[in-house]
Amino acid sequence: MTKSEMNFKNLESLDSVRKVINEANEALDDASRTISTSAMPEVLSGALGAGVGGAASFAALYFGGSVVGLSAAGITSGLAAAGALVGGGMAAGVAVLAAPAVVLGAGAVGIAAHVKNKKLADEKQALYTKAVQKQNAIIELLKNKAKMSKERIEYLTSLNTLLQAAVRDLQHDLAK
């Protein structure tokens, strides 16, 4: 999957999922918590309006020639010597000396991108697992609606909607 097809393109973009999971933690710990007493009343109200099951997405140069050093004569001599390796002169020497830096630079960028993408995938997996756990716990609470106020039911329903969207978007990014 390309980066442009992902819902969450970097670690910062996962902040909204973290906030919803944290709010779900609060909901599970405080039986009196409602939309109006939550840390994100506007978001929860919007989720309630969207309804359950809505499709909203959450979301280098030093070379040894005949004159060594970085003076004009040293650079010219170094470039000519490097160019001679491929049958050219100073201009070819620029390419010969630049090639390793370009290759090493591209390799370093590739490694850094891989590490960053691995971190992002690991964080998505961890948040996916937490979101599913919290959603299941909230669904269990909603089975006892008779013992809850209307405000509490709306709050838990809103959280369930947000968690459902987060799970769906994380599943998409994780290709589950």
N, C-alpha and C positions, 0 to 999 in steps of 0.2 A: 504494500500500500504506500502511495506517495504521501509526503508530508502535507501536501495541499488537500488530500482527502481525509486527513485526520481531524477529529473534533478538538483534540487537545494537542497542540503543536509543540508545547514546551512545558517545563515544570510549573511556571507561573500560571499557565492557563488551567491548571488543576486546582487552583485556590478555591474556586466556586464549589467544587466537589468536596474539598476538605471542610469548607464551611457548613455544607449541608450535613455531612457526616458528624461534625461536631454538634450541630443543632439536634441531630437525631440522638446523640449521646445524652444531651440535656433532656430531651423529651422522655427518654427511657428512665432517666434518674429522677425526674421531677414530675409526678403524676398530676400536678396542678398547672403545669405549663400549658399555655395556649398561644395562639398567633400573636395576640396583643402583648404577651409577656416574653416573647421570644426575642432573640438578637437580630432577627431578619423578618420583621412583620410584612414589609412590602413584598418581598420575594415570595413568602408563603401565601399571601393574599392573591398574588398573581397566579401561583400554582393552583390554588383552589379554584380560581376562575377558569383556568385552562382545563380543569377536570381530570379525572383519573384516566390514565391510558392515553393522554394526549401525545402527539408526535413532536412536540417542541424539543429542540436540541439544547441541551444545556450549553450554546457554548472553539650575499658573500663574495671579497676578491683578494686573495693573496696567493701568488703563485711564484715559483722559483724559475725565473728565466736567467738570462746572462747578467742582468742587474736585478738584485733582490731588493724588495721593499715596495712601498706605496708611493714613491716619487713618480713623476711622469715617465722617466726613462725605465723605471722598474715595472710600471704597469704596462707600458708599450712592449717591453721585452717579454713580460709574462704572457700577454695576450698573443704575441707572435709565436711564442714557444707552444702555447696551448693550441693555437690554430694549426701549427705544423703537424700536430698529432693526427689531424684529419685531412692533411694536404692543403690547408688554406693559410691565410695570414691572420692579422689582428682581428678582423671581423669574425672569422670563424672561431677565433679564440674566445670571443665573447660568448658564443653559443656553447662551446665546449665547457667553459667555466660556469656558465649559468645553469646548464643542464642538471648537474647534481643538486644544486640548491632548489631548483624547481621540483625535481623528483622527491627530494627529502621533504620539502615544504608541503607538497601535495600529500605525501604519506602521513606527515604529522597532522594535517587537517583531517585526513580520512580517519586516523586513529582517534582524534579528539571527537569527531562527529559520532563515531561508533560508540565511544564511551558515554557521550551525552545521550545518544538514542537508547542505549542500554539502561541508563539511569531513568530515563523517561518511561520506558517500557516497564521497568521494575516498579516504579511508583504507580503507574496505571494499574498494574496487577494487584498491588497492595490495596489501593483505593477501591478497586473493583470488589475484592474480597470483603473489605469492611462495609462497603455500600450494600452488598447482598446480605450480609449478616444483619445490618441495621434495618434494612427493609423487611426482612423476615421477622425480626423482633417487633417491628411496628405493626405488621399484618397480624401477628399474634395478639397484640394489644387491642387492635380494632375488632377482634372477634368478640370482645366483651363490651360492645357499644352500650348495652343497657345500663352499665354502671358508670357511664361517662356523660359529661355535659356536652351540649351541642358544640360549644367552642372547642372543647378538647377533641372531639371527633373531627371537626374541620381542620384543626391543627395537625393531627396525625395523618389525615387524608392528604393534606398539602405536602407534608414531609414524604409520604409514600409516593406521591406523584413526582416530586423532585428526585427522590432516590431511584425511582423507576427510570426516569430520563437519564440520570447519571449512569446507571448500570447499562442501559441500552447504548449510550454513546461510548462508554469504556469498552463494551463488548465489540463495537464496531472497530475501534482503534486497535484492540487486541486480536481482532479477526477470530472471535469466538463464535 
